[in-house]
Amino acid sequence: MENEKCECIGVATFNIDGETKQFGLTQEDFDLLKEREMKLQERIDKTSKHLEQVAEEKANLENKLAVIRQSVASSQVKV
């Protein structure tokens, strides 16, 4: 069995409970972080699109409600 060599190509610095900690990062770590970033961006894009659709639906419903209220108000004036 061969020993695989993991070379540190970067350092991540975190503040944990008031103490600064540094961790070495390998290319595999960077690849995993990039993959997570892409997945997170996809989720953000999907959520943004959904929120746009909800906002459009809300505007349509508010317009319909305004028309109904206007017609109700008109019919009450005529009586």
C-alpha positions as CSV (number, residue, x, y, z in Angstrom):
1,M,0.0,0.0,0.0
2,E,1.4,3.4,-1.0
3,N,1.4,6.3,1.3
4,E,-0.4,9.2,-0.4
5,K,1.2,12.5,0.1
6,C,-1.1,15.4,0.9
7,E,0.5,18.7,0.3
8,C,-0.8,21.8,2.0
9,I,-1.5,24.4,-0.6
10,G,-3.2,27.0,1.6
11,V,-4.2,27.9,5.2
12,A,-7.6,28.6,6.6
13,T,-7.7,30.8,9.7
14,F,-10.7,30.6,12.1
15,N,-11.5,32.2,15.4
16,I,-12.9,29.5,17.7
17,D,-14.0,30.5,21.2
18,G,-11.8,33.6,21.0
19,E,-8.7,31.6,20.0
20,T,-7.2,31.8,16.5
21,K,-6.7,28.4,14.8
22,Q,-5.1,27.6,11.5
23,F,-5.7,24.6,9.4
24,G,-3.7,23.5,6.4
25,L,-5.8,22.9,3.2
26,T,-5.1,20.5,0.4
27,Q,-6.2,20.7,-3.2
28,E,-9.0,18.2,-2.3
29,D,-10.2,20.6,0.4
30,F,-10.3,23.4,-2.1
31,D,-12.1,21.2,-4.6
32,L,-14.7,20.3,-2.0
33,L,-15.2,24.0,-1.0
34,K,-15.6,24.9,-4.7
35,E,-18.3,22.2,-5.1
36,R,-20.1,23.4,-2.0
37,E,-20.0,27.0,-3.3
38,M,-21.5,25.9,-6.6
39,K,-24.3,23.9,-4.9
40,L,-25.0,26.8,-2.6
41,Q,-25.2,29.2,-5.5
42,E,-27.7,26.9,-7.3
43,R,-29.9,26.8,-4.2
44,I,-29.7,30.6,-3.9
45,D,-30.7,31.0,-7.6
46,K,-33.6,28.6,-7.2
47,T,-34.8,30.3,-4.1
48,S,-34.5,33.7,-5.8
49,K,-36.5,32.5,-8.7
50,H,-39.2,31.1,-6.4
51,L,-39.4,34.4,-4.5
52,E,-39.9,36.3,-7.7
53,Q,-42.7,33.9,-8.7
54,V,-44.3,34.4,-5.2
55,A,-44.0,38.2,-5.6
56,E,-45.7,38.1,-9.0
57,E,-48.5,35.9,-7.7
58,K,-49.0,38.2,-4.7
59,A,-49.2,41.2,-7.0
60,N,-51.8,39.4,-9.2
61,L,-53.9,38.5,-6.2
62,E,-53.7,42.0,-4.8
63,N,-54.9,43.4,-8.2
64,K,-57.8,40.9,-8.3
65,L,-58.7,41.9,-4.7
66,A,-58.6,45.6,-5.6
67,V,-61.0,44.9,-8.5
68,I,-63.4,42.9,-6.3
69,R,-63.3,45.7,-3.6
70,Q,-64.0,48.3,-6.3
71,S,-66.9,46.4,-7.7
72,V,-68.3,45.8,-4.2
73,A,-67.9,49.5,-3.4
74,S,-69.6,50.4,-6.7
75,S,-72.6,48.1,-6.1
76,Q,-73.0,49.6,-2.6
77,V,-73.2,53.1,-4.0
78,K,-75.8,52.2,-6.5
79,V,-78.2,50.7,-3.9
